[in-house]
Amino acid sequence: MPAVFGSAGDAESGGLAAIHADTTAMARMAAHYIAALFDGTHSRNMALEAGPVAMVINLATARAQGFEIPENVLAQADRLID
């Protein structure tokens, strides 16, 4: 049964796809917020942004299960596993 997981490792291990938090980008965002706080910016003056996400699609799993992933979805993927 096809499933979309919350960890890139699941897609790398044979899962169909994963949509997960981009932890590297989130760490950069956190560093920016911390630097602003240390520079004296009050937290109420800082806009919070949603963290970025990444999508990984396992094409080998899709083929094995008989799925054809639409081109527009493939174009949006951050990484394709073949």
N, C-alpha and C positions, 0 to 999 in steps of 0.2 A: 504494500500500500504506500503510495507516495506521501511524503511529508516534507514540510519546511521547518528546519531546525533553527535554534537560536545561537548556534555556535558554528564557526567556520570548520572546526575540526570534525563535526558530524558530516558535513558535505564532503570533506576530504576522505572520510572513512566509508563513503558509499551512499550517504544520504542524497536525496534529489537536489535539495537546495538549502541555503541558510541565509537568513537575514539577521545581522548581528550588529551590536554597537562597535563603532570604530574606536577602539580604546586608545590608539595612538593619538588620534585627533582630539579625543576627549581629554587626554592628559595635557595636550597643548592648551586647550581651552581653560583647564583648571589652573595651569601655570599663569595664564594671562590674568585670570581673576585674582589669584593670590598676589601677583605683582601689583595690581591696581590697589588692593587692600593695603599692602605694605607702603604704597605711595601716598596713602591717606584718603583714598576714595571710600566713601561710605557705601556699605552694601546696598542701601536703598536706592542709590544712584546708578547701580549696575544692572543692566538688562540681562536676564537669564535666557539662554538659547537652548533649544533642544539639541542634544548630541547627535552627531552624524551617524548614519548607519551604512553598512556595506552589504552587498548581496553577492553570494557565491553560488554558482550553478554547476552541478556535476553532470556533464553531457554524457558521460559513459553510462551513468545510472539512468538518465532519461532515455537513451537508446535501448538499454536492456529492458526497460519497462514499457517500451513502445510509445513514449511521449515525444511529441515534436514541440519544442519550445519556440514560441513566436519570435521573429527577428527583433521586434521592438523591445521585448523583455531581455533578450540576449544583449542588446545594445546598452541596456541600463545596468547590466551586471558589472561589478567591480572586478570579478575574477571568474574565469571559466576553467573547469577541470575537465580534461579530456582523457 
